[in-house]
């Protein structure tokens, strides 16, 4: 009979879909780790990374996106606005719900400072899940590629819960589909450059979920990490404008912006 410790080890190893290549020391969002780890929630991902780290397979850090501070500052200003001409809530009701401010962490939040374990738990507890996924960032380092590849090689393949984001995976939403290099809407082809297609792919993976500009500019499939962008956010805005202009001809209005928050895809 296998020991309970051995069974526990095998259970967490089953969460590995494939060795996370190309992520060494890159700052990424949760959805970029989904293809590699078979997890069902943000909490599950954090605990899984902790288990892999404790067993010497990798090291990891969790930080807050710099866009979190801008988002929270904008919320606070909106909450303090007592003007009779106060605009409608730009945060989709967030101002009428509990305050999400993370000053309760007990120290100044810096977006380049790794969060401690208790602080990660506090962020996940305080922020709604979609916001936590939007603003938390992960950085893996000292990844033991050889051991991780061996784990995958000797284990039967497991069902994939997270979306794959490689160039050949098919994703779709309400008739808008990307399959390999082909983009179609209700079977009508749409011509997009590779960069525009990969931008759309990221939005398609999580339709109707707002993704921060950081998530998009830090994606190596959209912004080449070997190329220097003087104004990446301005470049992103122009890229989104051009992509949306093409899509509008077939799909209609479908890419929307939430000021100080990010971008999302919605059809109909």
Long-range contacts (C-beta under 8 A, 24 or more apart in sequence): 9-55, 12-48, 12-51, 12-52, 12-55, 13-151, 13-155, 14-38, 14-155, 14-158, 15-39, 15-44, 15-48, 16-52, 16-148, 16-151, 16-152, 17-152, 17-158, 17-160, 17-162, 18-152, 19-143, 19-145, 19-148, 19-149, 19-152, 20-58, 20-140, 20-143, 20-148, 21-145, 22-220, 23-140, 23-143, 24-140, 24-141, 24-143, 25-139, 25-140, 25-141, 26-139, 26-140, 26-218, 26-220, 26-225, 27-63, 27-137, 27-138, 27-139, 27-218, 28-137, 28-138, 28-139, 28-218, 29-65, 29-133, 29-134, 29-136, 29-137, 29-138, 29-211, 29-214, 29-215, 29-218, 30-133, 30-136, 30-138, 31-133, 31-162, 31-163, 31-165, 31-202, 31-205, 31-206, 31-215, 32-165, 32-219, 33-138, 33-162, 34-161, 34-162, 34-163, 34-165, 35-160, 35-162, 35-163, 35-164, 35-165, 35-166, 36-162, 37-162, 38-158, 38-159, 38-160, 38-161, 38-162, 39-161, 39-162, 40-161, 41-129, 42-124, 42-129, 42-132, 42-133, 42-136, 43-124, 45-138, 46-120, 46-124, 49-138, 49-140, 50-117, 56-144, 57-143, 57-144, 57-147, 57-148, 58-140, 58-141, 58-142, 58-143, 58-144, 58-148, 59-140, 59-141, 59-142, 60-138, 60-139, 60-140, 60-141, 61-114, 61-138, 61-139, 61-141, 62-114, 62-115, 62-120, 62-136, 62-137, 62-138, 63-111, 63-112, 63-113, 63-114, 63-115, 63-136, 63-137, 63-139, 64-102, 64-109, 64-111, 64-115, 64-123, 64-135, 64-136, 64-137, 65-111, 65-134, 65-135, 65-136, 65-137, 65-212, 65-214, 65-215, 66-111, 66-214, 67-135, 67-212, 67-213, 67-214, 67-261, 67-262, 68-109, 68-111, 68-135, 69-109, 69-111, 70-260, 71-135, 71-212, 71-260, 71-261, 72-100, 72-101, 72-102, 74-259, 74-260, 75-100, 75-101, 76-101, 90-258, 90-259, 90-260, 91-258, 91-261, 92-258, 100-126, 100-127, 100-128, 100-131, 102-126, 102-127, 130-209, 130-210, 134-209, 134-210, 134-211, 134-212, 134-215, 134-261, 134-262, 135-212, 137-214, 163-205, 165-201, 165-202, 165-205, 165-221, 171-201, 171-204, 171-205, 172-204, 173-204, 173-207, 173-265, 173-267, 174-207, 174-267, 174-268, 175-267, 176-200, 176-204, 176-247, 176-251, 176-254, 176-267, 178-204, 185-247, 185-250, 185-251, 188-250, 190-246, 190-247, 190-250, 190-251, 191-246, 192-243, 192-246, 195-222, 195-239, 196-239, 196-242, 196-243, 196-246, 198-222, 199-239, 199-240, 199-243, 200-243, 200-247, 200-265, 203-255, 203-263, 203-264, 203-265, 204-265, 207-264, 207-265, 207-266, 207-267, 208-264, 208-265, 208-266, 209-264, 210-258, 210-261, 210-262, 210-263, 210-264, 211-262, 211-263, 211-264, 212-261, 212-262, 213-262, 213-263, 215-262, 216-262, 216-263
